[in-house]
């Protein structure tokens, strides 16, 4: 990979850069060009950000990022380097500046499209940690196919992460999160799939949605207490949870019986329960005081499925909750690196940590006695 040019500086584009950007665009692309009018709109838009590279006193390249309101995604809409400045690593420098800008804007995922015949750009993105997650046929004006890539954005100095454990089934996210919590406080603990299934069997509520049983905060807390950890339950509503995910009356009856028994055991063992909604800022206070947390989120915002899902929150800074998501989407080419130590912005985490029509929020705050 080319080294960065020692004479390159990057800065946000200004409206007076418009003419230079149009000239660069015209010389860089023969089709699918950004028009002068569009550049002007992007430079003035609060949901767009353009970064320019300066070499020898002139604009040598640019990167244009788009932000979609209400999401934690950023999109690298376009990137270009002038012909006479290529080979100096300016493209990589612009890419890194764009990622940094997106992260500072509260985004944790960067996505982009690239022509399937643009071997140089594809190699750059892959070398920089992007992975392909889809294709878009007939995407460009000449009907060429676009490849879709994405990358998790990271802090420059992310917090150290405790051990990660990938759930081995489609339904054991809660058990996997319990195991990561134990490993966080007991470095000698070695998680196994036998533990995973045992914890799930002990904590499951039998039925959820159309699949196998899922776990709730009460059953998971009992498992944590058995590990000599001190759990505290935060939940936004009293009574039975997730009943609206099951239509069969017999199954609902079983779920009620199991949950009522879990709550009796929680009371008997003096596990604290607070009926309260909470925010990511509340969670960050507890984590920064030495706790960890298992948090219920909606799987829709994480991987596109409207299912309850448990993640393990282990660190926090002024604007992010850092989580291990036990679900690794192998079919999309994800690896553990895509699921571990994810920095979720507070605002996005608050949207994630609500499930269903009742906007249920639930978390288990965990400490070591």
N, C-alpha and C positions, 0 to 999 in steps of 0.2 A: 504494500500500500504506500502511496506517495506520502512523504512527510509534509507537514504543514509548511506553508511559505512563511519565512521569518518576517516578511514585510506586509503581511495581511492583517488588516484590522476590520472588525465587523461592528456595525451599529444599526439601530432601527432606521428604516427608510423614512425620508421626509418628502413632502409634496414637491419640493424643488428637484427631487431625483426622478420625477416622472419621465422627462425626455430621455434621460440615460437608460432608464428601465425599458422604455419602448424600443430604443435602438438595440439593446442587448437581446430583448425578446425576438426581434425581427431577424437578427443575425444567428440566433441559436436554433430556431425552429422554422420548419417550412410549412407546418400545419398546426392546428390546435393552439394558435397563438392567443395570448392574452391581449386584448385590445387596449388602446389608450384609455378609452372610457372605463373599462373594467379595472385597469390599474389605478385610475383616479379614485374609483369607488373603494377599492381595497385599501388604499392608503388612508382613507377617511373612515373606514368601517371599524367599529369597536370589536367585531368578531373576526377580524383579520389582522395579521401582523406580517410585515415584510422586513427582512433583514438583508442588508447589502454588505458585500465584501469590498474593501478598498485596497487597491494595489497601485503603486506608482501614481497616486493622486487621483485615480479614476475608479469608477465602479466596475469591478471585475466579475461580479456574480451576485446572485440574489437567491433568497429562499422565501417562499410565501406560505404561511401557515394559516389555516382556517380553523376557527373554534365554533363548535355547535353549542348553542345555548342549552343549559340544562343537562349536559353530559360531561364526562371526564375525558372525552376523546379530543385529540387534535389531529388535523389532517395536513400533511405536507402536500399542498396543492401543486406547487411547481418549484423547481430548482434549476438554475442554469449558471454556467460559467462561460465567459467570453473565450473564443477560440485561442487568442494569443496568450491567455493566462492558464490554459489547461496544463495538467501535469505537475502542478505545484501543491496539490492537496487542498485546494480551495473548496472543492465540492464537499469534502469530508468536514472541513472547518465550518462551512455553512450548515451542514447537517447537524453537527454537534451544537452549534449556536441555536438552531431552530428547536432542538430537543430541550435545551436548557430554558429557552423562552417559554416553551409549552409547559414544562414542569413548574416554572415559577408562576404561570397563569392558572395553576391548579389542575392540570391534566396529568394523567398517569399512563396514557396510551397514545402512541403516534401511529397513524395509519397513512398509507400512500398507495398510489397506483403507478405502475411503470410498464412501458411497452415490452411485450414478451421478446422482442428482437433487440432490446437495448442491453446487450451483455455487460457492458461496462458499468452501467448503473446498477444492474442486478447484483453484480459481484460486490460493488461498494456496499449496498444495503445488507447483503448476507454477511459480509465481513464485519459489519458494524452491529450485528446481533438481530437483524430483522428476519422474520420467518414468513413464508408465504402461507396465507390462509384462504385464498380463493382466487378465482379468475373472473374477468368481466369481458365476455365476447363482444365484438363490434363496439368497442368503447371509444375509439378514436375516429376522427373524420374520415380516415382512409380504411375504416372497418377493422383495424388491427385489434388484437386482443390485449387487454391490460391484465397484468398480474397484480394481485393485492397483497401487500405486506404490512406487518405491524410489529411494534416493539414496545415492551414495558419500559417506561421512563423511570429513571432512578435518581435519587439524590446524589450529589457529588460525594458525600461521606455518609452513606446509610448506616443506621445503627447495627451493631452486631446482632445476628439472628440466632435463636436457639435451634435445635435440630428440627428438621422438617420430616414429616411422614405423609406419604401419599396414600389416600384411601384405596383399598384394593377391590372394593365393590362399588356399585352405583348408589348404595343406600347407607354407607357407614361414615358419612362426614362427621357426625357428632362423636362417634367413637374415636375416629382418627384425631379429632381436635382434643379430646380428653388425653390421648396418648402424648400429643405434643405438649400439652400442659404439664403432664407428669415429667416429661423429659426436660422441660424448662427448669423445674425445681430439683430434679434428681438426675445429675449428669451420668450416673451409673446405669440408668434405666435404658434397656434396649427393646424398642417396640417390635412386636411380631404380629403377624396376621391372626394368630390364635388369640392374642389379647384383643385385637380389633373386633373379632366376631363375638368373643365372650362379653366385652363391654356393650356391644350393640344388643345382644340378646337380653342383657340385664336391664338396659335402659330404654328399649324400644317401647313405643305405644301401640304396637301390633299392626295397625293399619294407617296408611296415609296415602292420599291420592289413589292412583291405580296400581302402585307398585308395592314393594315390601314395606314393612313398618319403618317409621322414622322415630327420632328421639326428641324429647322435649327437655326444658331446663331442669325439671325436677328429677327425672330419671338420671340425667347426666351428672347432676350435683351429687346424688347419692354415690355414684361411681367415684367421683373425685374425693369425697369424704372417706371412702374405703381405702384411698391411696395416701391417707394422712395429710391431705391438703384441706384448706379451709375455704369452701365455696360460699358465696353470697349471691342470691338470685335477684336480678332486676327483671321485672316483667310488667308490661303495661296494662294487663287486665287480670282479673281474678277468674277462678273457675277453670273449666276444661278448654284446651287449646286445639286448634286445627280441625275441629269437628266439621267445619264447612268444606273440608277437602275430601270428605267421604260421604257418598250418598246412601249407601246401604245401611239401613237402620240397625241390623244385627252387628255390623262392624262398629257403628257409632257407639252402641251399648258397651261393647268390649273396651273401646278406647276410654269411655267414661270410667269404667271400673278400674282400669289400669292407672289412669291419671289420678283418680281419687286415692288409690292406694299409695302412689308415689308421694302425694302431698301429705298424707298421714305420716309416712316414714320421714319425710323432711322435717315435719313439726316435731316428731319424737326425737330426732337427732339434733334438734336445735340449730338447724341450718337457717340463717337469716333470709327472709324473703321481703323485698321491698316492692310494693305495687306502684310502679312509677314509669313514666316515659323517661328516656335519657337521650343525651346528645353525644356526639363524638368528643366534644370538649369535656363532658362529664367523664367519659371513658378515659380520656388522656390524663386527667388528674389522677385517677386510680392507678393507671399503668406507670406514671412517673413517680408514684409512691411505692413502687416495687411489685405491684400486682400484675397479673396477666388476665386475659378474658377470653371466653368462648362466646361468640356473638352470632345471633340469628340474622341472616340476610335473605333477601330475595334473590334466588338464582338468576332471575331475568336480567338484572343489571350486570351480573358477572359473566354468565355464559348463555343467556338467551332462553332460559327455561323458567317457567313460573312455578318454581318449587321452593319450599323452605330449605335453607342450606346453612350449615354451621361452619364458621371460620375461626381461626385462632389468632387473636390480636396480642402481640407481644411487646410492641414498642410504640412510642408516639413522640412527635416533635410539635412545633408550634402550629403546624398546619396539616399534618398527616397522621393517620393511624396505619401502622405497619402490620400486615397480616400474613399468615401462612394460609393459603387456600388449599385444603387437602385434595381438591378435585383437579386433576391434570387431564386436559382434553387431548388424549392421545390421537384421536381421529383427525384433529386439526394440526397435528405435528407439535403440540406443546411438549415441553420438558419441565422438569422440576424448577428450572431457572425462571420459567414463565409464571409459576404459581407461588414461589417462596418469596418472603420479604417484600410483598407488594405495598407500595406507598399509596394509600387511598386518601385523597383530600377530604378534609372534614365535611364539606358540603355534599360531596358525592357519597361519603360513608353514611351520612344522615339519611340520604335517599335510599341507599341500599338496605339499611338496617330497619326496614319496615316491611311487613309481609301481610298480604291479603287485604280484603275489604276493610277489616278493622284496623289496618296499619299496626299490627302487632309488633312490638319491640321486646326483645328478650336477650339477656346476657347473663353470664355467670362470671362474677369477679372472683379471682382465685389468688390465694396467698398460701404460703407455707407456714405452718405452725412454728 
